[in-house]
Amino acid sequence: MAQHMTNLRDRLGALRGLLKVSDDEFNTYMGTYGALFANSPENTKADYENGVPMQGYRQGSSKELERLYKIIHLLCTLGSVEKMYMPPVLDPSKSVMENQILLEEKMAKDLNVGPDSKVLEIGCGCGAIATSMGEITGATMYGMNIDPSQIEKAWLNPKLQKENFTVGDFNVPLEYEDNTFDAVYAIQPMTYVSDPEFTLREVLRILKPGGIFGFNDVAALDDYDRDNTNHRLLIQHTRELTVFGGFWHYKYWEDTFKNAGFDLLISHEQGAVENIKKEVALYDKYETLFSFLSAIRVVPRRLFELIRRIHANASSYIKAEEEGLLSLNWYSVMQKPQ
């Protein structure tokens, strides 16, 4: 079975895109970090035990988020994560991209779909995950994403049906009829939900009875203590590195799934530390290379600054997972009642 892997051609295309970034686009991108990741909402285990309500990501699906993802997508493609998510370590002997495929195979199995099924990906990016899921399952794939530039790239993919991939926002009513899909899944976009229960009720609405929703996203773990200054700094660094917004203890997610009307079938953590280390090693090389090339004026200085920005605080990310403060891959599967 042919699976999409980020190759040299993809990386060269990303490099060309980054070289075309203007000064205005660069400054706008750098400014999004303050707009999107300062004072982002958090709910810890202590909050849960004290009955503090889940706080949605107040910025929602903003223009700043759209601008951020336009450049983040290019930076991720330059590395090994064109699909724009760090997968869990399902096989330590495999590469980051191979572990992505393993997660997609696992998700596909849990979605329980086949050639006669219609499947929607929320936050589909450029359609790279949907391409893989379509090849694994034979299902007809659909996707929605906030960034028009990534949807335009999906439209160029001959393995996807252009009319099925649209610019869309999961923080407003979804533009699909009731009972449309056999399955829906989301891999690391849900951290930007402004009203989690509303969005999940929308997902429930568009699923057919008995349909499955697959979820894989960031969650706070039991050991995260917001009153611990070091913990808080590690999480903030990781937030900026991996561009997640809201940060909620997994129990909040589990309760929200149930409150929205789903039957929760699976819910567990999946660690990603060894995959993180592999990607950090690659960006270490990129940072050294582009520092040299910018110093001798072969490439603009802003390209080095972009690489350094996405690579900053990588050690904090590793430490936060090793200390059990967060998981980027809290994996849940739920079903719409029959």
C-alpha positions in Angstrom: 0.0 0.0 0.0 1.5 3.4 -1.0 1.6 5.8 1.8 2.5 9.5 1.6 5.9 10.3 3.0 7.5 13.8 3.0 10.3 13.5 0.4 13.0 15.7 -1.0 10.6 17.3 -3.5 8.2 18.2 -0.7 11.1 19.7 1.4 12.4 21.7 -1.5 8.9 23.0 -2.2 8.7 24.1 1.4 12.1 25.8 1.2 11.0 27.7 -1.9 7.9 28.8 0.0 9.9 30.0 3.0 12.3 31.9 0.7 9.3 33.8 -0.7 8.1 34.9 2.8 8.1 38.7 2.8 9.3 41.0 5.6 5.6 41.8 6.4 4.6 38.1 6.5 7.6 37.4 8.7 6.8 40.2 11.1 3.1 39.1 11.2 4.1 35.5 11.9 6.4 36.4 14.7 3.7 38.6 16.2 1.2 35.8 16.3 3.0 34.1 19.2 2.0 37.0 21.5 -1.5 37.1 20.1 -2.2 33.3 20.3 -0.1 31.9 23.2 0.0 34.4 25.9 -2.3 33.6 28.9 -3.9 30.7 27.1 -6.5 28.8 29.1 -5.5 25.9 31.3 -7.4 23.4 33.5 -5.4 21.1 35.7 -6.2 18.0 37.7 -6.6 20.2 40.7 -9.1 22.3 38.8 -11.1 19.2 37.9 -11.2 18.0 41.5 -12.3 21.4 42.7 -15.1 21.6 40.1 -13.6 24.5 38.1 -15.4 24.6 34.6 -13.4 23.9 31.4 -12.3 27.2 29.9 -12.4 27.3 26.1 -9.7 28.9 23.9 -11.1 32.4 23.8 -9.4 33.5 20.6 -11.1 30.7 18.7 -10.3 30.5 15.0 -8.7 33.8 14.4 -6.9 35.5 11.5 -3.7 35.3 13.5 -4.2 31.5 13.7 -4.6 31.3 9.9 -1.4 33.4 9.4 0.5 31.2 11.8 -0.4 28.0 10.1 0.4 29.2 6.7 4.1 29.4 7.7 4.1 26.7 10.3 3.0 24.3 7.5 6.1 25.1 5.4 8.4 24.8 8.4 6.9 21.4 9.4 7.2 20.1 5.8 10.9 21.1 5.8 11.3 18.7 8.7 9.5 15.3 8.8 6.0 16.5 9.8 4.2 17.8 6.7 1.1 16.3 8.4 1.7 18.8 11.2 1.6 16.6 14.2 4.1 14.8 16.4 3.0 11.1 16.5 3.3 8.9 19.6 6.1 6.3 19.6 4.2 3.2 18.5 7.4 1.5 17.2 10.7 2.9 18.6 12.6 1.4 15.6 10.6 3.5 13.1 11.0 7.1 11.9 8.7 10.0 12.8 6.8 9.6 9.5 6.5 5.8 9.9 5.1 6.3 13.4 2.5 8.7 11.9 1.4 6.0 9.6 1.2 3.6 12.5 -1.1 6.0 14.3 -3.2 6.5 11.2 -3.6 2.7 10.8 -4.6 2.5 14.4 -7.1 5.3 14.0 -8.5 3.8 10.8 -9.1 0.4 12.5 -10.9 2.1 15.4 -13.0 4.2 13.1 -14.3 0.9 11.6 -14.8 2.2 8.1 -14.4 0.8 4.6 -14.9 1.6 0.9 -18.6 2.4 1.3 -17.9 4.9 4.1 -17.8 8.7 4.2 -15.1 10.1 6.6 -14.4 13.7 7.6 -11.2 15.0 9.0 -11.5 18.2 11.1 -8.4 20.3 10.8 -7.2 18.5 7.7 -4.3 20.7 6.8 -3.2 20.0 3.2 -4.9 16.6 3.1 -1.8 14.5 3.8 -3.4 12.5 6.6 -6.7 12.2 4.7 -4.7 10.7 1.7 -3.2 8.1 4.0 -6.5 7.3 5.7 -8.2 7.0 2.3 -5.5 4.5 1.2 -5.8 2.5 4.4 -9.6 2.3 4.4 -10.8 2.9 0.9 -13.3 5.3 2.3 -14.4 8.6 0.6 -12.5 11.3 2.4 -13.6 14.8 3.3 -11.8 17.6 5.1 -12.1 21.1 6.5 -9.4 23.5 7.6 -9.1 27.2 8.6 -6.1 27.9 6.3 -7.0 28.5 2.7 -3.4 27.9 1.5 -3.4 24.4 2.8 -6.9 23.6 1.3 -5.6 24.9 -2.0 -2.7 22.4 -1.7 -5.2 19.6 -1.0 -7.1 20.5 -4.2 -4.0 19.7 -6.2 -3.7 16.2 -4.7 -5.0 13.8 -7.4 -5.8 11.2 -4.7 -8.4 13.5 -3.1 -11.8 14.7 -4.4 -11.4 18.5 -4.7 -15.0 19.2 -3.9 -14.8 17.3 -0.6 -12.1 19.6 0.9 -13.2 23.1 2.1 -12.1 26.0 4.2 -14.0 25.7 7.4 -14.1 26.6 11.1 -15.1 24.1 13.8 -16.0 26.9 16.2 -19.2 27.7 14.3 -21.9 25.3 13.1 -20.5 22.8 10.7 -21.7 23.1 7.2 -22.8 19.5 6.8 -26.2 17.9 7.1 -27.3 15.7 10.0 -26.2 12.1 9.9 -23.8 12.6 7.0 -20.6 10.7 8.0 -19.8 7.2 9.1 -16.8 8.5 11.0 -15.1 11.8 11.9 -11.6 12.2 13.3 -9.3 15.0 14.5 -5.6 14.8 15.0 -4.2 17.7 17.1 -6.5 20.7 16.0 -9.0 20.6 18.9 -6.8 22.6 21.2 -8.3 25.7 19.5 -11.9 25.0 20.4 -13.6 28.0 22.0 -16.6 26.0 23.3 -15.6 22.3 23.4 -19.0 20.9 24.1 -20.6 22.9 21.3 -18.0 21.6 18.8 -18.4 18.0 20.0 -22.2 18.3 19.7 -21.8 19.5 16.1 -19.6 16.4 15.4 -22.3 14.2 17.0 -24.9 15.8 14.8 -23.2 15.1 11.5 -22.3 11.5 12.4 -24.7 8.7 11.5 -26.1 6.7 14.4 -23.4 4.3 15.5 -20.7 6.5 13.8 -17.3 6.9 15.4 -15.3 10.0 16.4 -11.5 9.6 16.7 -9.6 12.1 18.7 -5.9 12.6 19.2 -4.8 15.8 20.9 -2.8 17.5 23.7 -3.9 17.0 27.3 -2.6 17.9 30.7 -1.6 14.9 32.8 -1.9 14.3 36.5 1.5 15.6 37.5 1.2 19.1 36.0 1.0 21.7 38.8 0.2 25.2 37.5 1.5 26.6 40.8 4.9 25.2 40.1 6.8 27.9 38.3 9.1 25.4 36.5 6.1 23.3 35.4 4.4 26.4 34.1 7.5 27.5 32.2 7.9 24.1 30.6 4.3 24.1 29.4 4.5 27.6 28.0 7.7 26.8 26.1 6.1 23.6 24.8 2.9 25.5 23.8 5.0 28.0 21.7 7.1 25.2 20.2 4.2 23.0 19.2 1.6 25.8 18.8 -1.2 24.5 21.0 -3.7 26.8 22.5 -6.0 25.5 25.3 -4.5 23.0 27.7 -7.0 20.8 29.6 -6.6 17.8 31.9 -7.7 14.7 30.1 -10.6 14.2 32.5 -12.2 17.4 31.2 -12.0 15.9 27.7 -13.6 12.7 28.8 -16.4 14.4 30.6 -17.0 16.7 27.6 -17.2 13.8 25.2 -19.9 12.2 27.4 -21.8 15.5 28.0 -22.0 16.0 24.3 -23.8 12.7 24.0 -21.0 10.2 23.0 -20.3 6.8 24.4 -16.6 6.8 25.3 -14.9 3.6 24.1 -11.2 4.3 24.5 -9.2 7.0 26.3 -5.5 6.8 27.1 -2.1 8.5 26.8 0.5 7.9 24.2 4.0 9.2 24.7 6.1 10.8 21.9 9.5 11.6 23.5 11.8 9.5 21.3 10.1 10.9 18.1 10.5 14.4 19.5 14.2 13.8 20.0 14.6 12.6 16.3 12.9 15.8 15.0 14.9 18.0 17.3 18.1 16.5 16.0 17.1 17.3 12.4 16.3 20.9 13.2 19.6 21.2 15.1 21.2 20.6 11.7 18.9 23.0 9.9 19.6 25.7 12.4 23.4 25.3 12.0 23.1 25.2 8.2 20.8 28.2 7.8 22.8 30.2 10.3 25.9 29.8 8.1 24.0 30.4 4.8 22.4 33.6 6.2 25.8 34.8 7.5 27.3 34.6 4.0 24.1 36.0 2.6 23.1 33.0 0.5 19.6 33.1 2.1 17.8 35.9 3.9 18.3 36.3 7.7 14.6 35.9 8.3 14.8 32.2 7.1 17.3 31.4 9.8 15.1 33.3 12.3 12.0 31.2 11.3 14.0 28.0 11.8 15.3 29.2 15.1 11.8 30.2 16.3 10.1 26.9 15.6 13.1 25.1 17.1 13.3 27.2 20.3 12.7 25.6 23.6 12.8 22.0 22.2 14.5 20.8 25.4 11.5 22.1 27.4 9.1 20.0 25.3 11.2 16.9 25.9 11.4 17.6 29.7 7.7 18.2 30.0 6.8 14.8 28.5 9.5 13.0 30.4 8.2 14.5 33.7 4.7 13.4 32.9 3.2 16.9 32.6 1.5 16.6 29.3 0.8 14.4 26.3 0.5 15.6 22.8 -1.3 12.4 22.0 -4.2 11.8 24.3 -6.1 9.2 22.2 -9.8 8.8 22.5 -12.5 6.9 20.5 -16.2 7.5 21.0 -19.4 6.4 19.4 -22.7 8.1 18.6 -25.5 6.1 20.2 -27.5 4.0 17.8 
